[in-house]
């Protein structure tokens, strides 16, 4: 599921070192090919404004088919 803790975790990871991103590809919720502040903003827009669609494979479990440099093989704290 997606909830407000996802946006808070992303912001914590990016700005305070408090969040974790064990899979940057999954944290790239807007599928831009980078994990950045736009992912937290996208998440909040999805939750509270209903104006964003999360790309496939959401809401199912699966592999992101977008070709980018992010993956889940490298663990990042």
Secondary structure, DSSP 8 states (H G I E B T S, - for coil): ---HHHHHHHHHHHHTS-S-BS-HHHH-TT-SSS-SHHHHHHHHIIIII------TTTTS-----S-SS--SSS-B-
